[in-house]
């Protein structure tokens, strides 16, 4: 699972980073007639405004890659800050932080995202901020539980006994020890970000100017000619397969890494 998931993620990142060189045509500018069939110039034909479907599929990976990187960065920053603070300080700070985490975990994410996106407006920045701000609690809880365990270890007590401050303990001891657990958790967050961004774009709440897989699926499904001349096979299926493969790749890596770094799994063994 780890090898297969890593291969999918590497291929996804490669396509996203080198999209300007891999895509035969620009994403938005039309280059041919509407609904052209497959040809050497247009591998998957053209859509309802003459844009090359294959090129838009490649450019869509860049939008998804941007969302994954930015959203996981926000999740990592907030999750680390809240989890480390709660785990190290304990007492009232720990209790208050965990009650905030519980509130966020109890919220229905997708309806709330739809509600906020409707009020805040359709843009890629809003989508990234919403994904990051509503998916950090799980990371914070994992970091906090591991910090509570680590702060009782001998090397942490020794460092504190020799006068090490909180920032030194976090930077030198806690973050390296928490790295594998955080990495496994962020892989799941990345897969969730891909699915949420596609869902918002499918519902018409994403950036209308951005080319994304979810927007392509929404546009194809809403087209009245999608069933004519197997247009669905060239327009709808590739975007759906790309989205599915990206989510499956992150899921495979997360499932493969979790048993290696999850303390509950180790205790069960």
C-alpha positions in Angstrom: 0.0 0.0 0.0 2.8 2.4 0.8 4.5 1.8 -2.5 1.3 2.1 -4.5 0.2 5.2 -2.6 3.6 6.9 -2.9 3.7 6.2 -6.6 0.3 7.8 -7.1 1.2 10.9 -5.0 4.5 11.4 -6.8 2.8 11.1 -10.2 0.2 13.6 -9.1 2.8 16.1 -7.8 4.8 15.7 -11.0 1.8 16.5 -13.2 0.9 19.5 -11.0 4.3 21.0 -10.9 5.0 20.5 -14.6 1.5 21.3 -15.9 2.7 24.2 -18.2 5.0 21.8 -20.0 2.8 18.7 -20.0 -0.5 20.4 -21.1 -0.6 20.8 -24.9 -2.9 23.8 -24.7 -3.8 26.6 -22.2 -6.5 25.7 -19.8 -9.1 28.4 -20.6 -8.5 29.8 -24.1 -10.6 27.8 -26.7 -8.6 26.2 -29.5 -11.2 24.3 -31.6 -14.8 23.7 -32.3 -17.1 22.6 -29.6 -17.5 18.9 -28.8 -14.7 17.7 -31.0 -13.9 14.0 -30.7 -10.6 12.5 -29.8 -7.7 13.3 -32.2 -3.9 13.6 -32.1 -4.4 17.3 -31.4 -7.0 16.9 -28.8 -6.6 13.5 -27.0 -9.9 13.7 -25.2 -11.6 16.1 -27.5 -13.0 19.5 -26.6 -15.7 20.7 -24.3 -18.7 23.0 -24.7 -16.6 26.1 -25.3 -13.9 24.5 -27.5 -11.2 24.1 -24.7 -9.0 21.0 -24.8 -10.3 18.5 -22.1 -7.0 16.8 -21.6 -5.2 20.1 -21.0 -7.9 21.1 -18.5 -7.4 17.8 -16.7 -3.7 18.5 -16.3 -4.2 22.0 -15.2 -6.8 20.9 -12.7 -4.1 18.9 -10.9 -2.3 22.1 -10.1 -5.3 23.6 -8.4 -5.8 20.5 -6.3 -2.0 20.5 -5.5 -2.2 24.1 -4.4 -5.2 23.4 -2.1 -3.4 20.3 -0.6 -0.2 22.2 0.2 -1.8 25.3 1.6 -4.5 23.6 3.6 -2.2 21.1 5.2 0.2 23.9 6.1 -2.6 25.7 7.9 -3.7 22.4 9.6 -0.1 21.7 10.7 0.5 25.2 12.1 -2.8 25.4 14.1 -2.7 21.7 15.2 0.9 21.9 16.4 0.3 25.2 18.2 -2.8 24.0 20.0 -1.7 20.4 20.7 1.8 21.3 22.0 0.5 24.1 24.2 -2.3 22.0 25.7 0.0 19.0 26.2 2.9 20.9 27.8 1.0 23.4 29.9 -1.8 21.0 31.1 -4.3 22.2 33.7 -6.8 24.9 32.7 -5.0 25.5 29.4 -5.3 21.9 28.4 -9.0 21.7 29.4 -9.9 24.9 27.6 -8.1 23.9 24.4 -9.6 20.4 24.3 -13.1 21.8 24.8 -12.5 24.1 21.8 -11.3 21.0 19.8 -14.4 19.1 20.9 -16.6 21.9 19.6 -14.9 21.9 16.2 -15.1 18.1 16.0 -18.8 18.1 16.8 -19.5 20.6 13.9 -20.9 19.2 10.7 -18.0 20.1 8.4 -19.6 19.9 4.9 -22.8 21.9 5.7 -20.8 24.5 7.5 -18.3 24.8 4.7 -21.2 25.3 2.2 -22.8 27.9 4.5 -19.5 29.9 4.9 -18.6 29.6 1.3 -22.0 31.0 0.3 -21.5 34.0 2.6 -17.8 34.6 2.0 -17.9 34.3 -1.8 -16.4 31.9 -4.3 -12.6 31.9 -4.4 -9.8 29.5 -4.1 -8.4 31.4 -1.1 -11.6 31.1 0.8 -11.8 27.3 0.0 -8.2 26.8 1.3 -8.8 28.8 4.5 -12.1 27.0 5.3 -10.5 23.6 4.8 -7.6 24.5 7.0 -9.6 26.1 9.7 -12.2 23.3 10.0 -9.9 20.2 9.7 -7.1 21.0 12.3 -8.8 19.6 15.5 -7.9 16.0 14.7 -4.2 16.9 14.3 -4.3 19.0 17.5 -5.8 16.0 19.5 -3.2 13.6 18.2 -0.3 16.0 18.9 -1.7 16.7 22.4 -2.1 13.0 23.3 1.5 12.3 22.2 2.9 15.3 24.0 1.3 14.2 27.2 3.1 10.9 26.8 6.4 12.3 25.8 6.6 14.9 28.5 6.8 12.1 31.1 9.8 10.5 29.4 13.2 10.7 30.9 14.9 12.8 28.2 12.3 15.5 28.5 12.6 15.6 32.3 16.4 15.7 32.0 16.3 18.6 29.5 14.0 20.5 31.8 16.2 19.7 34.8 19.2 21.2 33.0 17.3 24.4 32.4 15.9 23.9 28.9 13.0 26.3 28.1 9.7 25.3 26.5 10.8 26.4 23.0 14.0 24.4 23.2 12.1 21.3 24.4 9.6 21.6 21.6 12.2 22.3 18.9 14.8 19.8 19.9 12.8 16.9 21.4 9.1 17.1 20.9 8.8 18.0 17.2 11.3 15.3 16.0 9.5 12.7 18.1 6.1 13.8 16.9 7.2 14.0 13.2 6.1 10.5 12.1 2.7 10.7 13.8 2.1 14.1 12.4 3.1 13.0 8.9 0.7 10.0 9.0 -2.1 12.3 10.2 -1.4 15.0 7.6 -1.6 12.4 4.8 -5.2 11.8 5.7 -5.8 15.6 5.9 -4.4 15.9 2.4 -6.8 13.3 1.0 -9.6 15.0 2.8 -8.6 18.4 1.4 -8.7 16.9 -2.1 -12.3 15.6 -1.6 -13.6 18.8 0.1 -12.2 21.1 -2.6 -13.7 18.9 -5.3 -17.0 18.9 -3.5 -17.1 22.6 -3.1 -16.2 23.1 -6.8 -18.9 20.6 -7.8 -21.5 22.5 -5.9 -20.4 25.7 -7.6 -18.8 27.2 -4.5 -15.2 27.1 -5.7 -13.3 29.7 -7.7 -15.2 30.2 -11.0 -12.0 31.1 -12.7 -10.0 28.1 -11.4 -9.7 24.9 -13.4 -10.3 22.0 -11.1 -11.5 18.4 -11.3 -14.6 19.1 -9.2 -15.6 22.0 -11.5 -15.0 19.8 -14.6 -17.3 17.1 -13.1 -20.0 19.6 -12.3 -19.8 21.2 -15.7 -19.9 17.8 -17.5 -22.8 16.5 -15.4 -24.8 19.7 -16.0 -24.3 19.7 -19.8 -27.4 18.5 -21.7 -25.2 16.8 -24.4 -23.1 14.7 -22.1 -24.7 11.5 -23.3 -24.3 12.3 -27.0 -21.4 10.7 -28.9 -19.9 9.3 -25.7 -18.9 12.8 -24.5 -19.3 11.5 -20.9 -16.5 9.0 -21.5 -14.0 11.7 -22.6 -15.1 14.5 -20.3 -16.7 13.1 -17.1 -14.8 9.9 -16.5 -11.2 11.2 -16.7 -11.9 13.9 -14.2 -13.6 11.5 -11.9 -10.8 8.9 -12.2 -8.1 11.6 -11.5 -9.9 12.7 -8.4 -10.4 9.2 -7.2 -6.8 8.2 -7.8 -5.5 11.3 -5.8 -7.7 10.5 -2.8 -6.9 6.8 -3.0 -3.1 7.6 -3.2 -3.2 9.7 0.0 -5.5 7.1 1.7 -3.1 4.2 0.9 -0.1 6.1 2.3 -2.0 7.1 5.4 -3.3 3.5 6.1 0.2 2.1 5.5 1.9 4.6 7.9 -0.6 4.6 10.7 0.3 1.1 12.1 3.9 2.1 12.2 3.5 5.2 14.3 0.2 4.8 16.1 0.8 3.9 19.8 -2.5 2.1 20.1 -1.6 -0.2 17.3 1.8 -0.9 18.9 0.2 -1.7 22.2 -2.3 -4.0 20.5 0.5 -5.9 18.9 
